[in-house]
Amino acid sequence: MMRRIFDCRWCLILAGALTSAGCGHSVSVPPTTLPVTGKVIYKGDPLAGGKIQFEPQAAGREAFGTIQQDGTFTLSTYGEGDGAVPGSHRVLVTGLSKGSKAVPKKYQNYESSKLELEVSPEKSEYTIVLE
Protein backbone atom coordinates (compact mmCIF):
# COMPACT_ATOMS: atom_id res chain seq x y z
CA MET A 1 0.00 0.00 0.00
CA MET A 2 2.82 2.39 0.89
CA ARG A 3 4.53 1.63 -2.40
CA ARG A 4 1.37 2.48 -4.31
CA ILE A 5 1.02 5.91 -2.61
CA PHE A 6 4.70 6.60 -3.31
CA ASP A 7 4.24 5.77 -7.04
CA CYS A 8 1.16 8.00 -7.27
CA ARG A 9 3.03 10.93 -5.70
CA TRP A 10 5.75 10.63 -8.35
CA CYS A 11 3.12 10.50 -11.06
CA LEU A 12 1.55 13.69 -9.72
CA ILE A 13 4.91 15.44 -9.43
CA LEU A 14 5.86 14.43 -12.96
CA ALA A 15 2.48 15.50 -14.36
CA GLY A 16 2.75 18.86 -12.59
CA ALA A 17 6.26 19.45 -13.89
CA LEU A 18 5.26 18.66 -17.47
CA THR A 19 2.18 20.87 -17.46
CA SER A 20 3.88 23.83 -15.79
CA ALA A 21 6.85 23.82 -18.17
CA GLY A 22 4.87 25.73 -20.80
CA CYS A 23 3.39 28.26 -18.39
CA GLY A 24 6.42 30.50 -18.05
CA HIS A 25 6.55 33.96 -19.56
CA SER A 26 8.52 34.04 -22.75
CA VAL A 27 9.78 37.10 -24.53
CA SER A 28 9.11 37.08 -28.24
CA VAL A 29 12.01 38.49 -30.21
CA PRO A 30 11.01 39.82 -33.66
CA PRO A 31 12.99 38.62 -36.67
CA THR A 32 16.03 40.59 -37.77
CA THR A 33 15.37 43.76 -39.72
CA LEU A 34 17.75 46.06 -41.55
CA PRO A 35 17.48 49.85 -41.77
CA VAL A 36 15.80 51.06 -44.96
CA THR A 37 15.53 54.71 -45.97
CA GLY A 38 15.18 56.31 -49.35
CA LYS A 39 13.58 58.72 -51.71
CA VAL A 40 10.75 58.34 -54.23
CA ILE A 41 11.09 60.25 -57.50
CA TYR A 42 8.09 60.67 -59.82
CA LYS A 43 8.48 62.33 -63.25
CA GLY A 44 11.84 63.77 -62.20
CA ASP A 45 10.67 65.36 -58.93
CA PRO A 46 10.48 64.04 -55.35
CA LEU A 47 7.06 62.55 -54.61
CA ALA A 48 5.53 65.06 -52.18
CA GLY A 49 3.76 62.72 -49.77
CA GLY A 50 2.26 59.25 -49.80
CA LYS A 51 2.86 55.73 -48.55
CA ILE A 52 5.35 53.03 -49.50
CA GLN A 53 5.23 49.30 -48.71
CA PHE A 54 7.83 46.54 -49.09
CA GLU A 55 6.47 42.98 -49.26
CA PRO A 56 9.06 40.24 -48.68
CA GLN A 57 9.15 37.54 -51.38
CA ALA A 58 9.97 34.96 -48.69
CA ALA A 59 8.40 34.73 -45.26
CA GLY A 60 8.14 37.85 -43.15
CA ARG A 61 6.04 40.87 -42.36
CA GLU A 62 5.52 43.81 -44.73
CA ALA A 63 7.37 47.05 -44.04
CA PHE A 64 5.59 50.40 -44.27
CA GLY A 65 6.69 53.99 -44.56
CA THR A 66 5.30 57.47 -44.98
CA ILE A 67 6.71 59.50 -47.85
CA GLN A 68 7.56 63.00 -46.64
CA GLN A 69 7.13 66.25 -48.60
CA ASP A 70 10.73 65.99 -49.85
CA GLY A 71 10.14 62.44 -51.14
CA THR A 72 12.10 60.70 -48.37
CA PHE A 73 10.89 57.72 -46.35
CA THR A 74 11.96 55.43 -43.49
CA LEU A 75 10.51 51.92 -43.27
CA SER A 76 9.06 50.27 -40.18
CA THR A 77 8.14 46.61 -39.70
CA TYR A 78 7.95 45.69 -36.00
CA GLY A 79 8.87 49.05 -34.49
CA GLU A 80 9.27 52.66 -35.54
CA GLY A 81 12.09 53.01 -38.08
CA ASP A 82 13.43 49.46 -37.67
CA GLY A 83 13.53 48.84 -41.45
CA ALA A 84 12.59 45.68 -43.34
CA VAL A 85 13.43 41.99 -43.15
CA PRO A 86 16.41 41.02 -45.32
CA GLY A 87 15.78 39.61 -48.79
CA SER A 88 13.96 40.38 -52.02
CA HIS A 89 10.87 42.61 -51.79
CA ARG A 90 8.11 43.78 -54.08
CA VAL A 91 7.31 47.47 -53.68
CA LEU A 92 4.16 49.53 -54.01
CA VAL A 93 3.72 53.30 -53.77
CA THR A 94 0.66 55.49 -53.28
CA GLY A 95 0.62 59.25 -53.17
CA LEU A 96 0.33 62.55 -54.95
CA SER A 97 2.85 64.31 -57.16
CA LYS A 98 3.25 68.06 -57.61
CA GLY A 99 -0.03 69.49 -58.84
CA SER A 100 -1.98 66.85 -56.84
CA LYS A 101 -1.83 64.22 -59.58
CA ALA A 102 -2.10 60.72 -58.16
CA VAL A 103 0.67 58.20 -58.73
CA PRO A 104 -0.42 55.87 -61.57
CA LYS A 105 -2.45 52.86 -60.41
CA LYS A 106 0.19 50.43 -61.67
CA TYR A 107 2.47 51.47 -58.77
CA GLN A 108 -0.31 50.97 -56.21
CA ASN A 109 -0.31 47.18 -56.63
CA TYR A 110 2.54 44.72 -56.04
CA GLU A 111 1.86 42.69 -59.18
CA SER A 112 1.63 45.61 -61.59
CA SER A 113 4.29 47.89 -60.10
CA LYS A 114 7.13 45.60 -61.22
CA LEU A 115 9.25 47.30 -58.53
CA GLU A 116 11.57 44.87 -56.76
CA LEU A 117 14.43 45.63 -54.37
CA GLU A 118 16.90 43.57 -52.37
CA VAL A 119 17.24 44.54 -48.69
CA SER A 120 20.73 43.62 -47.50
CA PRO A 121 23.31 44.71 -44.92
CA GLU A 122 25.40 46.21 -47.74
CA LYS A 123 22.77 48.80 -48.69
CA SER A 124 20.36 50.81 -46.57
CA GLU A 125 19.35 53.72 -48.82
CA TYR A 126 17.25 53.31 -51.95
CA THR A 127 16.04 55.64 -54.68
CA ILE A 128 12.77 54.54 -56.27
CA VAL A 129 12.06 56.12 -59.64
CA LEU A 130 8.49 56.13 -60.94
CA GLU A 131 7.71 57.09 -64.54
Secondary structure, 3 states (H helix, E strand, C coil): CHHHHHHHHHHHHHHHHHHHHHHCCCCCCCCCCECCEEEEEECCEECCCEEEEEEECCCCCCEEEEECCCCEEECECCCCCCCECCEEEEEEEEEECHHHCECCHHHHCHHHHCEEEEEECCECEEEEEEC
